[in-house]
Amino acid sequence: MTIESGDAVSLEYVGKLPDGTVFDTSRQDVAEEAGLAESQPDRDYEPLTVEVGAGTVIEGLDEALVGMEVGDEESIEIPPEKAYGEPSEDLVREHDTEQLREVLGDDPAVGMYVQTQQGGLGEIVDADDETVRIDFNHQLAGETLVFDVEILDAN
């Protein structure tokens, strides 16, 4: 059966950068080898099920699944514009250091991560006595991604 938009697809995947650095996977053994399992001890590594075309995975992967079949194993290269986009200066926000200190209960420091009430995650990229700059771009913005996928089931 050839996968079409609207099909439910179960797949194993390894997401990596072109240099081979693994950033995500559904495979326990790969996660352990890459050190991901240690940094995410509560995560269950299991096949991913997606509805093709529903926008639940990045655009490039969603598009690449169309036309594949159960049993196919492919390596898919996805450019930034079909993944997490290019970094945007609009997603780097400035905040008053004293106000942020009150919210955090600590001194803001470069490298710290903060989460907004809406669930957005940002990294402090600059901090001084007056202003803190927080980058809310996705960590993989600007990156070409490679996904090795194996289609397990489709219906």
GIGIGI-V47771 format. One record per run of one state. SS is the DSSP state (H for helix, E for strand, L for the rest). FROM is the first residue (numbers start at 1). LEN is the number of residues. If there is no record, write none. Layout:
ss={SS | SS}
from={FROM | FROM}
len={LEN | LEN}
This chain:
ss={L | E | L | E | L | E | L | H | L | H | L | E | L | H | L | E | L | E | L | H | L | H | E | H | L | E | L | E | L | E | L | E | L}
from={1 | 2 | 3 | 8 | 18 | 22 | 26 | 28 | 35 | 36 | 40 | 48 | 52 | 59 | 66 | 69 | 70 | 73 | 79 | 80 | 83 | 89 | 92 | 97 | 105 | 113 | 116 | 121 | 128 | 131 | 136 | 145 | 155}
len={1 | 1 | 5 | 10 | 4 | 4 | 2 | 7 | 1 | 4 | 8 | 4 | 7 | 7 | 3 | 1 | 3 | 6 | 1 | 3 | 6 | 3 | 5 | 8 | 8 | 3 | 5 | 7 | 3 | 5 | 9 | 10 | 1}
